[in-house]
Amino acid sequence: MQQLTGMDAAFLHMETPATQGHVGSLTIFDAKTAPAQFGFEQIKSILEERLHLAPVLRRRLVEVPLGLDQPYWIEDPDFDLDYHVREIALPPPGDERQLAEQVARIHERPLDRRRPLWELYVIWSLADGHVAQYTKIHHSAVDGVSGAELLAILLDLEPTPPKPEPPEQPWQPESEPSQVQMLLRGAGSLATQPIKALRFQRRTLQAMGRRDPASAAAVAVLPATANLGAAGLALVDRLVTGRMARPKDEEGKVIDRPTLRAPKTVFNRTISPHRKFGFGSLSLDNSWRLVQLTQLTSPNREMSLFKKAEYDET
């Protein structure tokens, strides 16, 4: 078993019916260049050959009872590739609008936490003989860098790539621990790291701008405090911040919280569970100009794309 970090667990506990914690990637291929016998079964076969290169695809969550500690990853003993890899087809004419609507509907649906937190959809019948692939995976399992690495494992630059090297050792599933075992493990961890848990709770609330009890109750950001409710979250925040001096003005009075609020617009309304997906295109020339502009306006030029390329070459 491998325990999630506090930040990875936060992506799980920040989910609500209107906000999902997974990220998605849409890729479109020209199927006319594919081999003649290329189809859905071949796609699954290619993915199956590469599962050992992406261990996260066969790991699922195990929760700690009562939210006493961060969840754990285990090698799913019931892993079923057929559940995760699916195919659908667009009705004619298969244009960008239809594809965008279909991707939005897929993205709206939460991932099943009883299984590894990812899904892959092969979308047929696009215009011009194209085929799309939409992949979604939970942010608790990948970040930006590991997500890009995962796509590099799943995708190839040539139509007939060489087969990957087999794993050194065959994959072994793990037996799921009992609730009693997880409860004892969580209670032990909570007893040894209570201050760390409280500090993480405070930092997360501050970063989200949700220090008031009413808002904090709506977002359970730490398993150890996920079931405390508004009063409990407020108590946790006071325990951690009680020793900190509050800022005062020149007359010695406590500075009031600003009362200014942004006006209501179409951009700051309450978020619904529904999503929209849009397409855009940019020529390679314009893309290069954008990279140059990014380099010129970068506050830390040592971290610019050009500097990184120089360092990589040396």
Helices and strands as residue ranges (DSSP letters): E 2-3, H 6-13, E 22-30, G 31-33, H 40-49, G 51-53, G 55-58, E 59-62, G 65-67, E 72-75, H 81-84, E 85-89, H 96-108, E 118-124, G 127-129, E 130-138, H 144-154, H 179-192, H 194-208, H 213-218, G 223-225, H 229-241, H 284-297, G 301-303, H 305-313
